[in-house]
Amino acid sequence: MDNTVRTGTELLWSALGGDPALLDRVSYGGPSGLLPARLPVMELARATVAVAGLAAVEREGAPGRVRVDDGAVATAFVSERHLRVDGRAPVNFAPLSRFWRASDGWIRTHANYPHHRAALLSALGVRGESVEAVQEAITGRTAVEAETAVYAAGGLAVALRTPEEWAAHEQGREVAARPLLTRERLDDAAPRRRSGPLRVLDLTRVIAGPVATRTLALLGADVLRVDPPGNPELPDQHADTDFGKRTAALDLESPSGRRTFDELLDAADVLVTGYRPGALDWFDLHRPGLVTAQLSAWGDHGPWGGRRGFDSLVQVATGIAVTEGSAEQPGALPAQALDHGTGYLLAAAVLRSLTEQDRDGGTRVVRLALARTGHFLTHTLPRYEPERYLTETDGPLGRLRHALSPVVYDGGPAGWARPPGVAGADAPAWTTP
């Protein structure tokens, strides 16, 4: 078994508080070489899917194994690209969701939703939706100036930062100081579950949260997704991530809509939210015995704690786009892996909280953030570093840097008995009589 894969699963299962004895139930297979990247994206994908399956097996008390197939994992992590609606390919990024050249570097915007697109254009003083006009407006600003202006207007834009710049940034330091996920038990309340399927109230959008609730629906939960009536999910994202769910439009600002929502929440077992921290504070979402899973882009703390964000923007801010490309020509991960990975991890966290709640009771809260998943990918998961497998040896040819042998077994040789000598300089005879 690939030790890096197992290490990733072990790290995540430990963060979830799972029993390490269950790790032996996970097996891996399928084609190799998928989701190629400089960062260990495939390892993140395998591990997050593995712990979601392991949490499901644990909760069901089933004796079976969790089988993780690389082909299935890699395909699921780009599910939005494989989607076809009556043969039509999906629209994953709008024309104004892209990289732009600023006066001193790059900036990336996210304008898939109409209100975010309107905020972007307003912040830049651009009329219409001309790519050329937006580029001209951004060219006259530094990347950080554009970032600040667009966010102040309610839009979404992030300046490209190197890993070193993100590490020195106040939000980067905040993310690095926090755990991958947090799990809290707030009280000793009894679980809310009744007879029948688990009831999950879904207040999430885009990919990560919907992937989590799509997974819970797969496992038999009654998932009800609620969106504002005037701001539905984008059609192609709905088609990709709302399998197994029912969806409803509900105006939570109207008295009748609020009453209906309260009734739904009173009867729910799990609440999953994907809005920025503080956005739902004016609702009383606390219910004794409820399991609440909260997802955000940047985490709950730091100067960006209340900001909106998406996977593509987190990659740009945290230095991932530079790692996968360069500061001169930024790149991207081969999948929106922060979204998908966080989604499966969120589903696992909900299932583990339910398992612990069945045993010990208590109102439970779990919190995850795309930026923390990004930190796990860049700083915690083991990645291929050739230097680990190289050594240096002195000999007749000088000091050689060379690869270690991959043939390793208990009691076997640590290396070769001699370095290469000068070609043809040895006697034509065996070393032993």
Buried (B, 14 or more C-beta within 10 A) or exposed (E): EEEBBBBBBBBBBEBBEBEEEBBEBBEBEBEEEBBEBEBBBBBBBBBBBBBBBBBBBBBEEEEEEBBBBBEEBBBBBBBBEEBEEEEEEBEBEBEBBBBBEBEEBBBBBBBBBEEBBBBBBBBBEBEEBBEEBBBEBBEEBBBBBBBBBBBEBBBBBBBBBBBEBBBEBEBBEBBBEBEBBBBEBBEEBEBBBEEEBBBBBBBBBBBBBBBBBBBBBBBEBBBBBBBEEEEEBBEBBBBBBBEBBEBBEBBBEEEEBBEBBBEBBEEBBBBBBBBBBEBBEEBEBEBBBBBBBBBBBBBBBBEBBEBBBBBBBBBBBBBBBBBBBEBEEBBBBBBBBBBBBBBBBBBBBBBBBBBBBEEEBBBBBBBBBBBBBBBBBBEBBBBEEEEEEEEEBEEEEEEEEEEEEEEEEEEEEEEEEEBEEEEEEEEEEEEEE
